[in-house]
Amino acid sequence: MDNIVKIYYSVNELAELCSITPWKLRQICKDYGIKTRRLKNGAKAGASGAQIFDKEQAEYILEVSRWEKKTRAELITAIIHGKPNILSVA
């Protein structure tokens, strides 16, 4: 991925890079089971901290956001989980 140059990205940075909203980025994480890390440095007591994404996650999310613009979420899930039979026409 040419666009992914940093080691870590915030929600807003990655959403901008993918040309999606932060809400859509969080939805992609939820839909495809992407676990994020929390940045706790400087966070107040009891705060969960900011979400951060590493380079590998950023590349994956960028690719998924591109796929989602072209195809259905069910098809993407089938591809990710290695179920090619969804691709056959009945």
C-alpha positions, 0 to 999 in steps of 0.5 A, spaced: 500 500 500 503 506 497 499 510 502 500 507 508 507 510 511 506 511 518 507 506 524 500 508 527 494 512 525 489 515 529 481 514 527 481 520 524 487 520 520 486 513 518 479 515 516 481 521 512 486 516 508 481 511 506 476 517 504 471 514 509 468 517 516 470 515 522 464 512 524 464 508 517 471 506 520 469 504 526 463 500 523 468 496 518 472 494 525 466 491 528 463 488 521 470 485 520 472 483 527 478 488 527 481 489 534 484 496 536 489 498 541 488 503 546 493 509 547 492 510 554 498 515 555 496 521 558 488 519 559 484 521 565 483 515 570 477 511 568 478 513 560 479 508 555 484 512 551 484 513 544 484 508 538 490 507 534 491 502 528 498 499 526 500 499 519 498 492 518 491 494 520 491 500 516 493 496 510 487 491 511 482 497 513 484 501 506 483 495 502 476 493 505 474 500 504 476 499 497 472 493 497 466 495 500 465 501 495 465 495 489 461 489 493 457 487 498 459 486 505 457 478 505 461 477 499 467 480 503 466 476 509 466 470 505 472 472 501 476 473 508 473 467 511 475 462 505 468 461 503 469 461 495 462 457 494 458 464 495 462 466 489 458 461 484 452 462 481 446 457 482 
